[in-house]
Amino acid sequence: MRKDDFKTFAQATSPRGSNKSSSYVKALDWLQLMLNEHPFGFSRITDIWSENSIELIQELYAAANEQKHLGDASLWNIEGIPQSYLQNGYCTAALRAYQQFLLENNYEQQLLNIFDSFSGEEESLPKELEQDFSYPEFMLDCATKAEGKEVIREVKVRSNQNVFRKMILSIYQGSCCITGLDVAEVNRASHIIPWSEDKRQRLDPRNGLCLSATYDAAFDRHLISFDEDYRLLISKEIKDHYTSSAVKTYFRNQEGKRIELPKRFAPGLENLSQHRLKGDF
């Protein structure tokens, strides 16, 4: 599970078309075999995919970097293990990415634990959901102060978006609130008030809807919305310009349908009102 999660993370943070995620996973698998042969003081790491200590991974990063520069003299030159993974820097790059993954994963889990354990009034979400993101200095390498601040900002945005998605999928039980489609891979956590417009509502589940990809795109472009009774509205643009059978199936036939509401944190009616004002309904 951890390996799969890391691969997904590496895919999301790598350039499109890059094969880094698979290379990083393989590099860490090879590194574990190197450690099995020559632990270098890391004997406690019997399964790198179960390790949670960012500091220990940092120590392992330093050791791998040292062995990389030893070239053919490295004790990690082990028969059967392609040395390109170590000597070409794939192991060190994979360890840095794994640190990043652990850091973000731990932060996200803290927020989700706070949310899951919250039993108070829906109008008063715990302030802890707005906690600062702590980023270790040793992970910024040689970045300037400005670059470092940008890295931290990007990480916090990505993590908070991940947390919001998991919160929304959880309260809607992973199902699109219009169709009931429960394929998590194609469902989206849609912000009612966009992420960029209201900092206070970025992690507020009342500012979210679980929508499958087609409806998420239509909602984002104000082609659909919902009235004060949570019934689906279709914009005049769709009604006046699109007549195909697919449009009829996906939109016209769904008009007026009331969405499935979560047991807690129903979408805020004021937010939906603001959303409707941006479309032609």
Sequence and secondary structure as in RCSB ss.txt:
>XXXX:A:sequence
MRKDDFKTFAQATSPRGSNKSSSYVKALDWLQLMLNEHPFGFSRITDIWSENSIELIQELYAAANEQKHLGDASL
WNIEGIPQSYLQNGYCTAALRAYQQFLLENNYEQQLLNIFDSFSGEEESLPKELEQDFSYPEFMLDCATKAEGKE
VIREVKVRSNQNVFRKMILSIYQGSCCITGLDVAEVNRASHIIPWSEDKRQRLDPRNGLCLSATYDAAFDRHLIS
FDEDYRLLISKEIKDHYTSSAVKTYFRNQEGKRIELPKRFAPGLENLSQHRLKGDF
>XXXX:A:secstr
 HHHHHHHHHHHTS TT  HHHHHHHHHHHHHHHHHH  TT TT S GGG   HHHHHHHHHHHHHHHHHGGG T
T  TTS THHHHTTHHHHHHHHHHHHHHHHHHHHHHHHHHHH  S TTS  GGGG      GGGSTT  HHHHHH
HHHHHHHHHHHHHHHHHHHHHTTT  TTT    GGGEEEEESS TTT GGGTT GGGEEEEEHHHHHHHHTTSEE
E TT BEEE HHHHHH   HHHHHHTGGGTT B    SS    HHHHHHHHHTS  
